[in-house]
Each structure stands twice: as structure tokens, then as C-alpha cells.
Amino acid sequence: MDFFKSMGESKSLKHLDIDSGNSQRLNVSDLAKAVAMNSFKQCSLTFLSMKNSILNYEVLENFLENLYISEKDHEEWYGSS
């Protein structure tokens, strides 16, 4: 979780390559929230590669749903919930 939280507020991360042969180990929910948090905080992530990580519609749907964040989500990740 610390990785995803730091990714969400990283101002220097521009390119992230998470190409995986083992998609079951990748937490797409937290990855999507981290991507959304990075954008919310106007950081610098511009490219994300996830080859072989989203193998079915259910995983894709989960990823896309978690791209939608709110102020409450931000407060829960970086403030006091």
C-alpha cells in the first residue's frame, strides 16, 4: 500500500511500466487509485503500461471503476479518515 500511496503523490514519476506475466499478484484497484491520485494532485505521470496485467473484462472494469476518486478518497489515503 505504501508503494501506491507514494506513487499517487510522486511529482517525479512520469513513466510506469508494470508489464506482468502474473496478473493475479497485481492489485489493480490500488493501482488505479494511485494513478487517479497522481492526476488529482497534478503530478507528472503521463504513461502507464500494463501489458498482460488485465486479462479479462472483470479486471478491466475493476481498474476503470477505481479511477474515479473523490475528496473523501483523497482524505482517506493521505489524511485522517
Distance bins in CASP14 RR format, pairs under 12 A and 6 or more apart:
PFRMAT RR
TARGET T0000
AUTHOR 0000-0000-0000
RMODE 2
METHOD distances of the structure
MODEL  1
1 7 0 0 0 0 0 1 0 0 0 0 0
1 8 0 0 0 0 0 1 0 0 0 0 0
1 27 0 0 0 0 1 0 0 0 0 0 0
1 29 0 0 0 0 0 1 0 0 0 0 0
1 30 1 0 0 1 0 0 0 0 0 0 0
1 31 0 0 0 0 0 1 0 0 0 0 0
1 33 0 0 0 0 0 1 0 0 0 0 0
1 34 0 0 0 0 1 0 0 0 0 0 0
1 76 0 0 0 0 0 1 0 0 0 0 0
1 77 0 0 0 0 1 0 0 0 0 0 0
2 8 0 0 0 0 0 1 0 0 0 0 0
2 9 0 0 0 0 0 1 0 0 0 0 0
2 30 0 0 0 0 0 1 0 0 0 0 0
2 34 0 0 0 0 0 1 0 0 0 0 0
2 77 0 0 0 0 0 1 0 0 0 0 0
3 9 0 0 0 0 0 1 0 0 0 0 0
3 10 0 0 0 0 0 1 0 0 0 0 0
3 13 0 0 0 0 0 1 0 0 0 0 0
3 16 0 0 0 0 0 1 0 0 0 0 0
3 18 0 0 0 0 0 1 0 0 0 0 0
3 26 0 0 0 0 0 1 0 0 0 0 0
3 27 0 0 0 0 1 0 0 0 0 0 0
3 30 0 0 0 0 1 0 0 0 0 0 0
3 31 0 0 0 0 1 0 0 0 0 0 0
3 33 0 0 0 0 0 1 0 0 0 0 0
3 34 0 0 0 0 1 0 0 0 0 0 0
4 10 0 0 0 0 0 1 0 0 0 0 0
4 13 0 0 0 0 0 1 0 0 0 0 0
4 16 0 0 0 0 0 1 0 0 0 0 0
4 18 0 0 0 0 0 1 0 0 0 0 0
4 26 0 0 0 0 0 1 0 0 0 0 0
4 27 1 0 0 1 0 0 0 0 0 0 0
4 28 0 0 0 0 0 1 0 0 0 0 0
4 29 0 0 0 0 1 0 0 0 0 0 0
4 30 1 0 1 0 0 0 0 0 0 0 0
4 31 1 0 0 1 0 0 0 0 0 0 0
4 32 0 0 0 0 1 0 0 0 0 0 0
4 33 1 0 0 1 0 0 0 0 0 0 0
4 34 1 0 1 0 0 0 0 0 0 0 0
4 35 0 0 0 0 1 0 0 0 0 0 0
4 36 0 0 0 0 0 1 0 0 0 0 0
4 37 0 0 0 0 1 0 0 0 0 0 0
4 38 0 0 0 0 0 1 0 0 0 0 0
4 66 0 0 0 0 0 1 0 0 0 0 0
4 77 0 0 0 0 1 0 0 0 0 0 0
4 78 0 0 0 0 0 1 0 0 0 0 0
5 30 0 0 0 0 1 0 0 0 0 0 0
5 31 0 0 0 0 0 1 0 0 0 0 0
5 33 0 0 0 0 1 0 0 0 0 0 0
5 34 1 0 0 1 0 0 0 0 0 0 0
5 37 1 0 0 1 0 0 0 0 0 0 0
5 38 0 0 0 0 0 1 0 0 0 0 0
5 41 0 0 0 0 0 1 0 0 0 0 0
5 73 0 0 0 0 0 1 0 0 0 0 0
5 74 0 0 0 0 0 1 0 0 0 0 0
5 76 0 0 0 0 0 1 0 0 0 0 0
5 77 1 0 1 0 0 0 0 0 0 0 0
5 78 1 0 0 1 0 0 0 0 0 0 0
5 79 0 0 0 0 0 1 0 0 0 0 0
6 12 0 0 0 0 0 1 0 0 0 0 0
6 13 0 0 0 0 1 0 0 0 0 0 0
6 30 0 0 0 0 0 1 0 0 0 0 0
6 34 0 0 0 0 1 0 0 0 0 0 0
6 37 0 0 0 0 0 1 0 0 0 0 0
6 38 0 0 0 0 0 1 0 0 0 0 0
6 41 0 0 0 0 0 1 0 0 0 0 0
6 43 0 0 0 0 0 1 0 0 0 0 0
6 77 0 0 0 0 0 1 0 0 0 0 0
6 78 0 0 0 0 0 1 0 0 0 0 0
7 13 1 0 0 1 0 0 0 0 0 0 0
7 14 0 0 0 0 0 1 0 0 0 0 0
7 16 1 0 0 1 0 0 0 0 0 0 0
7 18 0 0 0 0 0 1 0 0 0 0 0
7 27 0 0 0 0 0 1 0 0 0 0 0
7 30 0 0 0 0 1 0 0 0 0 0 0
7 31 0 0 0 0 1 0 0 0 0 0 0
7 32 0 0 0 0 0 1 0 0 0 0 0
7 33 0 0 0 0 1 0 0 0 0 0 0
7 34 1 0 1 0 0 0 0 0 0 0 0
7 35 1 0 0 1 0 0 0 0 0 0 0
7 36 0 0 0 0 0 1 0 0 0 0 0
7 37 1 0 0 1 0 0 0 0 0 0 0
7 38 1 0 0 1 0 0 0 0 0 0 0
7 39 0 0 0 0 0 1 0 0 0 0 0
7 41 0 0 0 0 0 1 0 0 0 0 0
7 43 0 0 0 0 1 0 0 0 0 0 0
7 44 0 0 0 0 0 1 0 0 0 0 0
7 45 1 0 0 1 0 0 0 0 0 0 0
7 48 0 0 0 0 0 1 0 0 0 0 0
7 77 0 0 0 0 0 1 0 0 0 0 0
8 16 0 0 0 0 0 1 0 0 0 0 0
8 30 0 0 0 0 0 1 0 0 0 0 0
8 31 0 0 0 0 0 1 0 0 0 0 0
8 32 0 0 0 0 0 1 0 0 0 0 0
8 33 0 0 0 0 1 0 0 0 0 0 0
8 34 1 0 1 0 0 0 0 0 0 0 0
8 35 1 0 0 1 0 0 0 0 0 0 0
8 36 0 0 0 0 1 0 0 0 0 0 0
8 37 1 1 0 0 0 0 0 0 0 0 0
8 38 1 0 1 0 0 0 0 0 0 0 0
8 39 0 0 0 0 1 0 0 0 0 0 0
8 40 0 0 0 0 1 0 0 0 0 0 0
8 41 1 0 0 1 0 0 0 0 0 0 0
8 42 0 0 0 0 0 1 0 0 0 0 0
8 43 1 0 0 1 0 0 0 0 0 0 0
8 44 0 0 0 0 0 1 0 0 0 0 0
8 45 1 0 0 1 0 0 0 0 0 0 0
8 48 0 0 0 0 0 1 0 0 0 0 0
8 69 0 0 0 0 0 1 0 0 0 0 0
8 73 0 0 0 0 0 1 0 0 0 0 0
8 74 0 0 0 0 1 0 0 0 0 0 0
8 77 0 0 0 0 1 0 0 0 0 0 0
8 78 0 0 0 0 1 0 0 0 0 0 0
9 33 0 0 0 0 0 1 0 0 0 0 0
9 34 0 0 0 0 1 0 0 0 0 0 0
9 35 0 0 0 0 0 1 0 0 0 0 0
9 36 0 0 0 0 0 1 0 0 0 0 0
9 37 1 0 0 1 0 0 0 0 0 0 0
9 38 1 0 0 1 0 0 0 0 0 0 0
9 39 0 0 0 0 0 1 0 0 0 0 0
9 40 0 0 0 0 1 0 0 0 0 0 0
9 41 1 0 1 0 0 0 0 0 0 0 0
9 42 0 0 0 0 0 1 0 0 0 0 0
9 43 1 0 0 1 0 0 0 0 0 0 0
9 44 0 0 0 0 0 1 0 0 0 0 0
9 45 0 0 0 0 0 1 0 0 0 0 0
9 74 0 0 0 0 1 0 0 0 0 0 0
9 77 0 0 0 0 1 0 0 0 0 0 0
9 78 1 0 0 1 0 0 0 0 0 0 0
9 79 0 0 0 0 0 1 0 0 0 0 0
10 16 0 0 0 0 1 0 0 0 0 0 0
10 34 0 0 0 0 1 0 0 0 0 0 0
10 35 0 0 0 0 0 1 0 0 0 0 0
10 37 0 0 0 0 1 0 0 0 0 0 0
10 38 1 0 0 1 0 0 0 0 0 0 0
10 39 0 0 0 0 0 1 0 0 0 0 0
10 41 0 0 0 0 1 0 0 0 0 0 0
10 42 0 0 0 0 0 1 0 0 0 0 0
10 43 1 0 1 0 0 0 0 0 0 0 0
10 44 1 0 0 1 0 0 0 0 0 0 0
10 45 1 0 0 1 0 0 0 0 0 0 0
11 38 0 0 0 0 1 0 0 0 0 0 0
11 41 0 0 0 0 1 0 0 0 0 0 0
11 42 0 0 0 0 1 0 0 0 0 0 0
11 43 1 0 1 0 0 0 0 0 0 0 0
11 44 1 0 1 0 0 0 0 0 0 0 0
11 45 0 0 0 0 1 0 0 0 0 0 0
12 38 0 0 0 0 0 1 0 0 0 0 0
12 43 0 0 0 0 1 0 0 0 0 0 0
12 44 1 0 0 1 0 0 0 0 0 0 0
12 45 0 0 0 0 1 0 0 0 0 0 0
13 34 0 0 0 0 1 0 0 0 0 0 0
13 35 0 0 0 0 0 1 0 0 0 0 0
13 37 0 0 0 0 0 1 0 0 0 0 0
13 38 1 0 0 1 0 0 0 0 0 0 0
13 39 0 0 0 0 0 1 0 0 0 0 0
13 41 0 0 0 0 0 1 0 0 0 0 0
13 43 1 0 0 1 0 0 0 0 0 0 0
13 44 1 0 0 1 0 0 0 0 0 0 0
13 45 1 0 1 0 0 0 0 0 0 0 0
13 46 0 0 0 0 1 0 0 0 0 0 0
13 47 0 0 0 0 1 0 0 0 0 0 0
13 48 0 0 0 0 0 1 0 0 0 0 0
14 38 0 0 0 0 0 1 0 0 0 0 0
14 43 0 0 0 0 1 0 0 0 0 0 0
14 44 1 0 1 0 0 0 0 0 0 0 0
14 45 1 0 0 1 0 0 0 0 0 0 0
14 46 1 0 1 0 0 0 0 0 0 0 0
14 47 1 0 0 1 0 0 0 0 0 0 0
14 48 0 0 0 0 0 1 0 0 0 0 0
15 44 0 0 0 0 1 0 0 0 0 0 0
15 45 1 0 0 1 0 0 0 0 0 0 0
15 46 1 0 0 1 0 0 0 0 0 0 0
15 47 1 0 1 0 0 0 0 0 0 0 0
15 48 0 0 0 0 1 0 0 0 0 0 0
15 49 0 0 0 0 1 0 0 0 0 0 0
16 31 0 0 0 0 1 0 0 0 0 0 0
16 34 0 0 0 0 1 0 0 0 0 0 0
16 35 0 0 0 0 1 0 0 0 0 0 0
16 38 0 0 0 0 1 0 0 0 0 0 0
16 43 0 0 0 0 0 1 0 0 0 0 0
16 44 0 0 0 0 0 1 0 0 0 0 0
16 45 1 0 0 1 0 0 0 0 0 0 0
16 46 0 0 0 0 1 0 0 0 0 0 0
16 47 1 0 0 1 0 0 0 0 0 0 0
16 48 1 0 1 0 0 0 0 0 0 0 0
16 49 1 0 0 1 0 0 0 0 0 0 0
16 50 0 0 0 0 1 0 0 0 0 0 0
16 53 0 0 0 0 0 1 0 0 0 0 0
17 45 0 0 0 0 0 1 0 0 0 0 0
17 47 0 0 0 0 1 0 0 0 0 0 0
17 48 0 0 0 0 1 0 0 0 0 0 0
17 49 1 0 1 0 0 0 0 0 0 0 0
17 50 0 0 0 0 1 0 0 0 0 0 0
17 51 0 0 0 0 1 0 0 0 0 0 0
17 52 0 0 0 0 0 1 0 0 0 0 0
17 53 0 0 0 0 0 1 0 0 0 0 0
18 25 0 0 0 0 0 1 0 0 0 0 0
18 26 1 0 0 1 0 0 0 0 0 0 0
18 27 0 0 0 0 0 1 0 0 0 0 0
18 28 0 0 0 0 1 0 0 0 0 0 0
18 30 0 0 0 0 0 1 0 0 0 0 0
18 31 1 0 0 1 0 0 0 0 0 0 0
18 32 0 0 0 0 0 1 0 0 0 0 0
18 34 0 0 0 0 0 1 0 0 0 0 0
18 35 0 0 0 0 0 1 0 0 0 0 0
18 45 0 0 0 0 0 1 0 0 0 0 0
18 47 0 0 0 0 0 1 0 0 0 0 0
18 48 1 0 0 1 0 0 0 0 0 0 0
18 49 1 0 0 1 0 0 0 0 0 0 0
18 50 1 0 1 0 0 0 0 0 0 0 0
18 51 0 0 0 0 1 0 0 0 0 0 0
18 52 0 0 0 0 1 0 0 0 0 0 0
18 53 1 0 0 1 0 0 0 0 0 0 0
18 54 0 0 0 0 0 1 0 0 0 0 0
18 63 0 0 0 0 0 1 0 0 0 0 0
19 26 0 0 0 0 0 1 0 0 0 0 0
19 48 0 0 0 0 0 1 0 0 0 0 0
19 49 1 0 1 0 0 0 0 0 0 0 0
19 50 1 0 0 1 0 0 0 0 0 0 0
19 51 1 0 1 0 0 0 0 0 0 0 0
19 52 1 0 0 1 0 0 0 0 0 0 0
19 53 1 0 0 1 0 0 0 0 0 0 0
19 54 0 0 0 0 0 1 0 0 0 0 0
20 26 1 0 1 0 0 0 0 0 0 0 0
20 27 0 0 0 0 0 1 0 0 0 0 0
20 28 0 0 0 0 0 1 0 0 0 0 0
20 31 0 0 0 0 0 1 0 0 0 0 0
20 49 0 0 0 0 0 1 0 0 0 0 0
20 50 1 0 0 1 0 0 0 0 0 0 0
20 51 1 0 0 1 0 0 0 0 0 0 0
20 52 1 0 1 0 0 0 0 0 0 0 0
20 53 1 0 1 0 0 0 0 0 0 0 0
20 54 0 0 0 0 1 0 0 0 0 0 0
20 55 0 0 0 0 1 0 0 0 0 0 0
20 59 0 0 0 0 0 1 0 0 0 0 0
21 50 0 0 0 0 0 1 0 0 0 0 0
21 51 0 0 0 0 1 0 0 0 0 0 0
21 52 1 0 1 0 0 0 0 0 0 0 0
21 53 1 0 0 1 0 0 0 0 0 0 0
21 54 0 0 0 0 0 1 0 0 0 0 0
21 55 0 0 0 0 1 0 0 0 0 0 0
22 52 0 0 0 0 1 0 0 0 0 0 0
22 53 0 0 0 0 1 0 0 0 0 0 0
22 55 0 0 0 0 0 1 0 0 0 0 0
23 31 0 0 0 0 0 1 0 0 0 0 0
23 50 0 0 0 0 1 0 0 0 0 0 0
23 51 0 0 0 0 0 1 0 0 0 0 0
23 52 1 0 0 1 0 0 0 0 0 0 0
23 53 1 0 1 0 0 0 0 0 0 0 0
23 54 1 0 0 1 0 0 0 0 0 0 0
23 55 1 0 1 0 0 0 0 0 0 0 0
23 56 0 0 0 0 1 0 0 0 0 0 0
23 58 0 0 0 0 0 1 0 0 0 0 0
23 59 1 0 0 1 0 0 0 0 0 0 0
23 60 0 0 0 0 0 1 0 0 0 0 0
23 62 0 0 0 0 0 1 0 0 0 0 0
23 63 0 0 0 0 0 1 0 0 0 0 0
24 52 0 0 0 0 0 1 0 0 0 0 0
24 53 0 0 0 0 1 0 0 0 0 0 0
24 54 0 0 0 0 0 1 0 0 0 0 0
24 55 0 0 0 0 1 0 0 0 0 0 0
24 56 0 0 0 0 0 1 0 0 0 0 0
24 59 0 0 0 0 1 0 0 0 0 0 0
25 31 0 0 0 0 0 1 0 0 0 0 0
25 52 0 0 0 0 0 1 0 0 0 0 0
25 53 0 0 0 0 1 0 0 0 0 0 0
26 32 0 0 0 0 0 1 0 0 0 0 0
26 34 0 0 0 0 0 1 0 0 0 0 0
26 50 1 0 0 1 0 0 0 0 0 0 0
26 51 0 0 0 0 0 1 0 0 0 0 0
26 52 0 0 0 0 1 0 0 0 0 0 0
26 53 1 0 1 0 0 0 0 0 0 0 0
26 54 0 0 0 0 1 0 0 0 0 0 0
26 55 0 0 0 0 0 1 0 0 0 0 0
26 59 0 0 0 0 1 0 0 0 0 0 0
26 62 0 0 0 0 0 1 0 0 0 0 0
26 63 0 0 0 0 1 0 0 0 0 0 0
27 33 0 0 0 0 1 0 0 0 0 0 0
27 34 0 0 0 0 1 0 0 0 0 0 0
27 53 0 0 0 0 0 1 0 0 0 0 0
27 59 0 0 0 0 0 1 0 0 0 0 0
27 62 0 0 0 0 1 0 0 0 0 0 0
27 63 0 0 0 0 0 1 0 0 0 0 0
27 66 0 0 0 0 1 0 0 0 0 0 0
28 34 0 0 0 0 0 1 0 0 0 0 0
28 35 0 0 0 0 0 1 0 0 0 0 0
28 48 0 0 0 0 0 1 0 0 0 0 0
28 50 0 0 0 0 1 0 0 0 0 0 0
28 53 1 0 0 1 0 0 0 0 0 0 0
28 54 1 0 0 1 0 0 0 0 0 0 0
28 55 0 0 0 0 0 1 0 0 0 0 0
28 56 0 0 0 0 0 1 0 0 0 0 0
28 58 0 0 0 0 0 1 0 0 0 0 0
28 59 1 0 1 0 0 0 0 0 0 0 0
28 60 0 0 0 0 1 0 0 0 0 0 0
28 61 0 0 0 0 1 0 0 0 0 0 0
28 62 1 0 1 0 0 0 0 0 0 0 0
28 63 1 0 1 0 0 0 0 0 0 0 0
28 64 0 0 0 0 1 0 0 0 0 0 0
28 65 0 0 0 0 1 0 0 0 0 0 0
28 66 1 0 0 1 0 0 0 0 0 0 0
28 67 0 0 0 0 0 1 0 0 0 0 0
29 35 0 0 0 0 0 1 0 0 0 0 0
29 36 0 0 0 0 0 1 0 0 0 0 0
29 58 0 0 0 0 0 1 0 0 0 0 0
29 59 0 0 0 0 1 0 0 0 0 0 0
29 61 0 0 0 0 0 1 0 0 0 0 0
29 62 1 0 1 0 0 0 0 0 0 0 0
29 63 1 0 0 1 0 0 0 0 0 0 0
29 64 0 0 0 0 0 1 0 0 0 0 0
29 65 0 0 0 0 1 0 0 0 0 0 0
29 66 1 0 1 0 0 0 0 0 0 0 0
29 67 0 0 0 0 0 1 0 0 0 0 0
29 68 0 0 0 0 0 1 0 0 0 0 0
29 69 0 0 0 0 0 1 0 0 0 0 0
29 73 0 0 0 0 0 1 0 0 0 0 0
30 36 0 0 0 0 0 1 0 0 0 0 0
30 37 0 0 0 0 0 1 0 0 0 0 0
30 62 0 0 0 0 0 1 0 0 0 0 0
30 63 0 0 0 0 0 1 0 0 0 0 0
30 66 1 0 0 1 0 0 0 0 0 0 0
30 67 0 0 0 0 0 1 0 0 0 0 0
30 69 0 0 0 0 0 1 0 0 0 0 0
30 73 0 0 0 0 0 1 0 0 0 0 0
30 77 0 0 0 0 1 0 0 0 0 0 0
31 37 0 0 0 0 0 1 0 0 0 0 0
31 38 0 0 0 0 0 1 0 0 0 0 0
31 45 0 0 0 0 0 1 0 0 0 0 0
31 48 0 0 0 0 1 0 0 0 0 0 0
31 49 0 0 0 0 0 1 0 0 0 0 0
31 50 1 0 0 1 0 0 0 0 0 0 0
31 53 0 0 0 0 1 0 0 0 0 0 0
31 54 0 0 0 0 0 1 0 0 0 0 0
31 59 0 0 0 0 0 1 0 0 0 0 0
31 62 0 0 0 0 0 1 0 0 0 0 0
31 63 1 0 0 1 0 0 0 0 0 0 0
31 64 0 0 0 0 0 1 0 0 0 0 0
31 66 1 0 0 1 0 0 0 0 0 0 0
31 67 0 0 0 0 1 0 0 0 0 0 0
32 38 0 0 0 0 0 1 0 0 0 0 0
32 39 0 0 0 0 0 1 0 0 0 0 0
32 48 0 0 0 0 1 0 0 0 0 0 0
32 50 0 0 0 0 0 1 0 0 0 0 0
32 53 0 0 0 0 0 1 0 0 0 0 0
32 54 0 0 0 0 0 1 0 0 0 0 0
32 59 0 0 0 0 0 1 0 0 0 0 0
32 60 0 0 0 0 0 1 0 0 0 0 0
32 61 0 0 0 0 0 1 0 0 0 0 0
32 62 1 0 0 1 0 0 0 0 0 0 0
32 63 1 0 1 0 0 0 0 0 0 0 0
32 64 1 0 0 1 0 0 0 0 0 0 0
32 65 1 0 0 1 0 0 0 0 0 0 0
32 66 1 1 0 0 0 0 0 0 0 0 0
32 67 1 0 1 0 0 0 0 0 0 0 0
32 68 0 0 0 0 1 0 0 0 0 0 0
32 69 0 0 0 0 1 0 0 0 0 0 0
32 73 0 0 0 0 0 1 0 0 0 0 0
33 39 0 0 0 0 0 1 0 0 0 0 0
33 40 0 0 0 0 1 0 0 0 0 0 0
33 62 0 0 0 0 0 1 0 0 0 0 0
33 63 0 0 0 0 1 0 0 0 0 0 0
33 64 0 0 0 0 0 1 0 0 0 0 0
33 65 0 0 0 0 0 1 0 0 0 0 0
33 66 1 0 1 0 0 0 0 0 0 0 0
33 67 1 0 0 1 0 0 0 0 0 0 0
33 68 0 0 0 0 1 0 0 0 0 0 0
33 69 1 0 0 1 0 0 0 0 0 0 0
33 70 0 0 0 0 0 1 0 0 0 0 0
33 73 1 0 0 1 0 0 0 0 0 0 0
33 74 0 0 0 0 1 0 0 0 0 0 0
33 76 0 0 0 0 1 0 0 0 0 0 0
33 77 1 0 0 1 0 0 0 0 0 0 0
33 78 0 0 0 0 0 1 0 0 0 0 0
34 40 0 0 0 0 0 1 0 0 0 0 0
34 41 0 0 0 0 0 1 0 0 0 0 0
34 43 0 0 0 0 0 1 0 0 0 0 0
34 45 0 0 0 0 1 0 0 0 0 0 0
34 48 0 0 0 0 1 0 0 0 0 0 0
34 63 0 0 0 0 0 1 0 0 0 0 0
34 66 0 0 0 0 1 0 0 0 0 0 0
34 67 0 0 0 0 0 1 0 0 0 0 0
34 69 0 0 0 0 1 0 0 0 0 0 0
34 73 0 0 0 0 0 1 0 0 0 0 0
34 74 0 0 0 0 0 1 0 0 0 0 0
34 77 0 0 0 0 1 0 0 0 0 0 0
34 78 0 0 0 0 0 1 0 0 0 0 0
35 41 0 0 0 0 0 1 0 0 0 0 0
35 43 0 0 0 0 0 1 0 0 0 0 0
35 45 1 0 0 1 0 0 0 0 0 0 0
35 46 0 0 0 0 0 1 0 0 0 0 0
35 47 0 0 0 0 0 1 0 0 0 0 0
35 48 1 0 0 1 0 0 0 0 0 0 0
35 49 0 0 0 0 0 1 0 0 0 0 0
35 50 0 0 0 0 0 1 0 0 0 0 0
35 63 0 0 0 0 1 0 0 0 0 0 0
35 64 0 0 0 0 0 1 0 0 0 0 0
35 66 0 0 0 0 1 0 0 0 0 0 0
35 67 1 0 0 1 0 0 0 0 0 0 0
35 68 0 0 0 0 0 1 0 0 0 0 0
35 69 0 0 0 0 1 0 0 0 0 0 0
36 43 0 0 0 0 0 1 0 0 0 0 0
36 45 0 0 0 0 0 1 0 0 0 0 0
36 48 0 0 0 0 0 1 0 0 0 0 0
36 63 0 0 0 0 0 1 0 0 0 0 0
36 64 0 0 0 0 0 1 0 0 0 0 0
36 65 0 0 0 0 0 1 0 0 0 0 0
36 66 1 0 0 1 0 0 0 0 0 0 0
36 67 1 0 1 0 0 0 0 0 0 0 0
36 68 1 0 0 1 0 0 0 0 0 0 0
36 69 1 0 1 0 0 0 0 0 0 0 0
36 70 0 0 0 0 1 0 0 0 0 0 0
36 73 1 0 0 1 0 0 0 0 0 0 0
36 74 0 0 0 0 1 0 0 0 0 0 0
36 77 0 0 0 0 0 1 0 0 0 0 0
37 43 0 0 0 0 1 0 0 0 0 0 0
37 45 0 0 0 0 1 0 0 0 0 0 0
37 66 0 0 0 0 0 1 0 0 0 0 0
37 67 0 0 0 0 0 1 0 0 0 0 0
37 68 0 0 0 0 0 1 0 0 0 0 0
37 69 1 0 0 1 0 0 0 0 0 0 0
37 70 0 0 0 0 0 1 0 0 0 0 0
37 71 0 0 0 0 0 1 0 0 0 0 0
37 73 1 0 0 1 0 0 0 0 0 0 0
37 74 1 0 0 1 0 0 0 0 0 0 0
37 75 0 0 0 0 0 1 0 0 0 0 0
37 76 0 0 0 0 0 1 0 0 0 0 0
37 77 1 0 0 1 0 0 0 0 0 0 0
37 78 1 0 0 1 0 0 0 0 0 0 0
37 79 0 0 0 0 0 1 0 0 0 0 0
38 44 1 0 0 1 0 0 0 0 0 0 0
38 45 1 0 1 0 0 0 0 0 0 0 0
38 46 0 0 0 0 1 0 0 0 0 0 0
38 47 0 0 0 0 0 1 0 0 0 0 0
38 48 0 0 0 0 1 0 0 0 0 0 0
38 67 0 0 0 0 0 1 0 0 0 0 0
38 69 0 0 0 0 0 1 0 0 0 0 0
38 74 0 0 0 0 0 1 0 0 0 0 0
38 77 0 0 0 0 0 1 0 0 0 0 0
39 45 1 0 0 1 0 0 0 0 0 0 0
39 46 0 0 0 0 1 0 0 0 0 0 0
39 48 0 0 0 0 0 1 0 0 0 0 0
39 67 0 0 0 0 1 0 0 0 0 0 0
39 68 0 0 0 0 0 1 0 0 0 0 0
39 69 0 0 0 0 1 0 0 0 0 0 0
39 74 0 0 0 0 0 1 0 0 0 0 0
40 67 0 0 0 0 0 1 0 0 0 0 0
40 68 0 0 0 0 0 1 0 0 0 0 0
40 69 1 0 0 1 0 0 0 0 0 0 0
40 70 0 0 0 0 1 0 0 0 0 0 0
40 71 0 0 0 0 1 0 0 0 0 0 0
40 73 0 0 0 0 1 0 0 0 0 0 0
40 74 1 0 0 1 0 0 0 0 0 0 0
40 75 0 0 0 0 0 1 0 0 0 0 0
40 77 0 0 0 0 1 0 0 0 0 0 0
40 78 0 0 0 0 0 1 0 0 0 0 0
41 69 0 0 0 0 0 1 0 0 0 0 0
41 74 0 0 0 0 1 0 0 0 0 0 0
41 77 0 0 0 0 0 1 0 0 0 0 0
41 78 0 0 0 0 1 0 0 0 0 0 0
48 54 0 0 0 0 0 1 0 0 0 0 0
48 63 0 0 0 0 0 1 0 0 0 0 0
48 67 0 0 0 0 0 1 0 0 0 0 0
50 59 0 0 0 0 1 0 0 0 0 0 0
50 60 0 0 0 0 1 0 0 0 0 0 0
50 63 0 0 0 0 1 0 0 0 0 0 0
52 59 0 0 0 0 0 1 0 0 0 0 0
53 59 1 0 0 1 0 0 0 0 0 0 0
53 60 0 0 0 0 1 0 0 0 0 0 0
53 62 0 0 0 0 0 1 0 0 0 0 0
53 63 0 0 0 0 1 0 0 0 0 0 0
54 60 1 0 1 0 0 0 0 0 0 0 0
54 61 0 0 0 0 1 0 0 0 0 0 0
54 62 0 0 0 0 1 0 0 0 0 0 0
54 63 1 0 0 1 0 0 0 0 0 0 0
54 64 0 0 0 0 1 0 0 0 0 0 0
55 62 0 0 0 0 0 1 0 0 0 0 0
55 63 0 0 0 0 0 1 0 0 0 0 0
56 62 0 0 0 0 1 0 0 0 0 0 0
56 63 0 0 0 0 0 1 0 0 0 0 0
57 63 0 0 0 0 0 1 0 0 0 0 0
57 64 0 0 0 0 0 1 0 0 0 0 0
58 64 0 0 0 0 0 1 0 0 0 0 0
58 65 0 0 0 0 0 1 0 0 0 0 0
59 65 0 0 0 0 0 1 0 0 0 0 0
59 66 0 0 0 0 0 1 0 0 0 0 0
60 66 0 0 0 0 0 1 0 0 0 0 0
60 67 0 0 0 0 0 1 0 0 0 0 0
61 67 0 0 0 0 0 1 0 0 0 0 0
62 68 0 0 0 0 0 1 0 0 0 0 0
66 73 0 0 0 0 1 0 0 0 0 0 0
67 73 0 0 0 0 0 1 0 0 0 0 0
69 75 0 0 0 0 0 1 0 0 0 0 0
69 76 0 0 0 0 1 0 0 0 0 0 0
69 77 0 0 0 0 1 0 0 0 0 0 0
69 78 0 0 0 0 0 1 0 0 0 0 0
70 76 0 0 0 0 1 0 0 0 0 0 0
70 77 0 0 0 0 0 1 0 0 0 0 0
71 77 0 0 0 0 0 1 0 0 0 0 0
71 78 0 0 0 0 0 1 0 0 0 0 0
71 79 0 0 0 0 0 1 0 0 0 0 0
72 78 0 0 0 0 0 1 0 0 0 0 0
72 79 0 0 0 0 0 1 0 0 0 0 0
72 80 0 0 0 0 0 1 0 0 0 0 0
72 81 0 0 0 0 1 0 0 0 0 0 0
73 79 0 0 0 0 0 1 0 0 0 0 0
73 81 0 0 0 0 1 0 0 0 0 0 0
74 80 0 0 0 0 0 1 0 0 0 0 0
74 81 0 0 0 0 0 1 0 0 0 0 0
75 81 1 0 0 1 0 0 0 0 0 0 0
END
